[in-house]
Amino acid sequence: MTMCAPAAGAATTLRQRALHVLCLRNPEDKAAQARMLFADAQAGLDLGRDETLTPLPGLPGRPERPVLVPPGQVPRRSPHTEHGRAALLHAIAHIEFNAINLALDAVWRFAGLPEAYYRDWLQVAGEEALHFTLLRQHLNHLGHDYGDFEAHDGLWAMADKTREDLVARMALVPRTLEARGLDATPLIQAKLRKAGDARAVEILQIILRDEVGHVAIGNHWYRWLCQRQGLDPVAHYEVLARRYDAPRPKPPFNHAARRRAGFTQAELDWLERPL
């Protein structure tokens, strides 16, 4: 297996280390080191904000399982049986694992931004790592583990499409794909509550709380970039969504959570427009 990053000991700045952690294939190691990166960012370690880092083959590092299939081939996940509930929670754990990778990629890939940008995305990486860990522990309690069910690669596919365009990355990953979780999580919680899985409901409440902040970070940096480039955020979003073939979010929308995450009324009105 080709290594996609220098050994950890050779990485000195936080952005170099983010690249190293992105390349890790073991989910437990990746989650633990992502949380350590966040702690080190809080402690004021050198970010290396102006370094231009070189991508190497193998991004992102992944375990051999789960097997990745097209989105339409992932089986439906009913929470009304223990097996179906495990499959549903596995799908959410897979999203959180990918979200660690997305946040780390936002840190190492794009140079020369304000220090607050890197600290924000290291915070996101650390919190996504916690989410993944909580979900994996609950899967273990249900007799399963991460990798036991098939999954798809939609989140990373959009990251790859936008690897040369930071404005598009901020527009289409945190505030489009990840914002779906703001809408879907309360509905999933209701099903899990009906199924009697109080711990899963509790974990999803933690995730929903944090994801509001993550989407808000995406909104903040998208608007900051648009202002720097003289772009109208609402009009340019439509341009980017067409250019990169982003999926159109579908109702029902969690307007309260989206407002807390920084969506404007104009943006919420656009979501509600007929397709």
C-alpha positions in Angstrom: 0.0 0.0 0.0 1.5 3.4 -1.1 1.8 5.8 1.8 0.0 9.0 1.0 1.7 11.3 3.5 5.0 11.6 5.4 5.4 9.7 8.7 3.7 11.5 11.6 7.1 12.4 13.1 8.0 14.3 9.9 4.9 16.5 10.1 5.5 19.6 12.3 2.7 22.1 11.5 -0.9 21.4 12.2 -1.7 21.5 8.4 1.0 19.0 7.7 -0.4 16.8 10.5 -3.9 17.2 9.1 -2.7 15.7 5.8 -1.1 12.8 7.7 -4.2 12.1 9.7 -6.3 12.3 6.5 -4.2 9.5 5.1 -4.7 7.2 8.1 -6.8 4.1 7.2 -7.6 2.9 10.7 -10.8 4.7 11.8 -10.0 4.5 15.5 -6.6 6.0 15.0 -8.0 8.7 12.6 -10.6 9.7 15.1 -8.2 9.9 18.0 -5.6 11.9 16.1 -8.2 14.3 14.7 -9.3 15.1 18.3 -5.7 15.6 19.3 -5.2 18.0 16.4 -8.1 20.1 17.7 -6.7 20.1 21.2 -3.3 21.2 19.8 -4.9 24.0 17.7 -6.6 25.2 20.9 -3.2 25.2 22.6 -1.8 27.5 19.9 0.5 25.2 18.0 1.8 26.4 14.6 -0.7 26.1 11.9 1.6 26.5 8.9 -1.0 28.6 7.2 1.1 29.8 4.3 2.6 26.4 3.4 1.8 24.9 0.0 1.4 21.2 0.6 1.5 18.5 -2.1 -1.2 15.9 -2.3 0.0 12.3 -2.6 -1.7 9.2 -3.8 -4.3 7.5 -1.6 -6.4 10.3 -0.3 -8.4 9.8 1.8 -7.2 6.9 3.9 -10.0 4.4 4.5 -10.3 0.9 5.9 -11.0 -2.0 3.6 -14.6 -2.0 4.8 -17.2 -0.8 4.4 -17.6 -1.8 0.8 -18.5 1.3 -1.2 -21.4 1.0 -3.7 -23.4 3.6 -5.7 -26.0 5.4 -3.5 -28.9 3.7 -5.1 -27.5 0.3 -4.2 -27.3 1.0 -0.5 -30.1 -1.1 1.2 -33.0 0.7 2.8 -32.6 1.0 6.6 -35.7 0.4 8.8 -35.1 1.1 12.5 -37.9 -1.2 13.5 -35.6 -4.2 13.8 -32.3 -4.4 15.6 -30.5 -5.2 12.4 -32.2 -2.4 10.5 -31.4 0.0 13.3 -27.8 -1.0 13.2 -27.7 -0.5 9.5 -29.2 3.0 9.9 -26.7 4.0 12.6 -23.9 2.6 10.4 -25.0 4.9 7.6 -24.8 7.9 10.0 -21.4 6.7 11.3 -20.1 6.5 7.7 -21.2 10.1 7.2 -19.4 11.2 10.3 -16.2 9.3 9.3 -16.3 11.1 5.9 -16.9 14.4 7.7 -13.6 13.9 9.6 -11.9 13.5 6.2 -13.7 16.5 4.7 -12.7 18.8 7.6 -9.1 17.6 7.5 -9.0 18.2 3.7 -10.3 21.7 4.2 -7.4 22.3 6.5 -4.4 21.0 4.6 -5.5 21.7 1.0 -6.1 25.4 1.0 -3.2 27.7 2.0 -2.9 31.4 2.9 -6.2 31.8 4.7 -6.8 33.5 8.1 -5.8 31.4 11.1 -9.4 31.4 12.3 -10.3 29.3 9.1 -7.9 26.5 10.1 -8.9 26.6 13.7 -12.6 26.4 12.7 -12.1 23.3 10.5 -9.8 21.6 13.1 -12.7 22.1 15.6 -15.0 20.5 13.1 -12.7 17.5 12.6 -12.4 17.0 16.3 -16.2 17.1 16.8 -16.9 14.8 13.9 -14.4 12.4 15.4 -16.3 12.4 18.6 -19.6 11.8 16.7 -18.0 8.8 14.9 -16.7 7.4 18.1 -20.0 7.6 19.9 -21.9 6.0 17.0 -19.3 3.2 16.7 -19.5 2.4 20.4 -23.3 2.2 20.1 -23.0 -0.1 17.0 -20.7 -2.3 19.1 -23.4 -2.4 21.8 -25.8 -3.6 19.1 -23.4 -6.4 18.0 -22.0 -4.7 14.9 -19.0 -2.5 13.9 -18.2 0.1 11.4 -17.7 -1.7 8.1 -20.4 -4.3 8.6 -22.8 -2.7 6.0 -22.3 -1.3 2.6 -22.0 2.4 2.2 -21.6 5.1 -0.6 -19.1 7.8 -1.3 -21.2 10.8 -2.1 -19.7 13.2 0.4 -16.1 12.6 -0.7 -17.1 12.7 -4.3 -18.1 16.3 -4.0 -14.9 17.1 -2.1 -13.0 15.7 -5.0 -15.0 17.7 -7.5 -14.2 21.0 -5.6 -10.6 20.3 -4.8 -9.4 23.3 -6.8 -12.2 25.7 -5.8 -12.5 26.7 -2.1 -15.6 28.8 -2.7 -17.4 25.8 -4.2 -16.1 23.6 -1.4 -17.6 25.8 1.2 -20.9 26.2 -0.7 -21.5 22.6 -1.6 -20.1 20.5 1.2 -20.9 22.0 4.6 -23.8 24.2 3.6 -25.4 21.7 1.1 -24.5 18.1 1.7 -23.9 18.4 5.5 -26.8 20.7 6.0 -29.1 17.9 5.0 -28.4 16.4 8.4 -30.1 19.4 10.0 -33.3 18.5 8.2 -33.0 14.7 8.5 -31.9 14.2 12.1 -35.1 15.1 13.9 -37.0 12.7 11.6 -34.5 9.9 12.3 -34.7 10.7 16.0 -38.4 10.3 16.0 -38.1 6.8 14.4 -35.4 5.7 16.8 -37.4 7.0 19.8 -40.4 4.9 18.6 -38.1 1.9 18.3 -37.0 2.5 22.0 -33.4 3.3 21.3 -32.9 6.2 23.8 -29.1 6.1 23.5 -29.2 6.6 19.7 -31.6 9.5 20.1 -29.2 11.1 22.7 -26.2 10.7 20.4 -28.1 12.2 17.5 -29.0 15.2 19.7 -25.3 15.8 20.3 -24.6 15.5 16.6 -27.4 17.9 15.7 -26.2 20.5 18.2 -22.7 20.4 16.8 -23.7 20.2 13.2 -25.5 23.5 13.5 -22.2 25.0 14.3 -20.4 23.2 11.5 -22.8 24.4 8.9 -22.5 27.9 10.4 -18.8 27.7 9.9 -19.4 26.8 6.2 -21.8 29.7 5.8 -19.4 32.1 7.4 -16.4 31.2 5.2 -18.5 31.0 2.1 -19.8 34.5 2.6 -16.3 35.7 3.6 -14.9 34.3 0.3 -17.8 35.8 -1.7 -17.2 39.2 -0.2 -13.5 39.0 -0.9 -14.2 38.2 -4.5 -17.1 40.6 -5.0 -19.7 37.8 -5.5 -23.3 37.7 -4.5 -23.7 34.7 -2.2 -27.2 33.7 -3.2 -26.7 34.2 -7.0 -23.3 32.5 -7.0 -24.6 29.5 -5.1 -26.9 28.7 -8.0 -24.0 29.0 -10.4 -21.9 26.6 -8.3 -24.7 24.1 -7.8 -25.2 23.9 -11.6 -21.4 23.8 -12.3 -20.7 20.9 -9.9 -24.0 19.1 -10.3 -24.9 19.4 -6.6 -28.1 17.7 -5.4 -31.0 20.0 -4.7 -32.0 19.6 -1.1 -35.5 18.3 -0.7 -38.1 19.2 1.9 -39.1 19.1 4.7 -36.5 21.6 5.9 -35.6 22.3 9.5 -35.9 26.1 9.2 -35.1 26.8 12.8 -31.8 24.8 12.7 -30.9 26.3 9.4 -31.5 29.8 10.7 -29.3 29.1 13.7 -26.6 27.9 11.2 -26.7 31.2 9.5 -29.0 30.7 6.4 -30.8 33.9 5.4 -34.4 34.1 4.7 -33.6 34.6 1.0 -31.7 31.3 1.0 -34.5 29.5 2.8 -37.0 30.9 0.3 -34.8 29.6 -2.5 -34.9 26.1 -1.0 -38.7 26.1 -0.9 -39.0 27.1 -4.6 -40.6 24.4 -6.8 -38.0 22.2 -8.6 
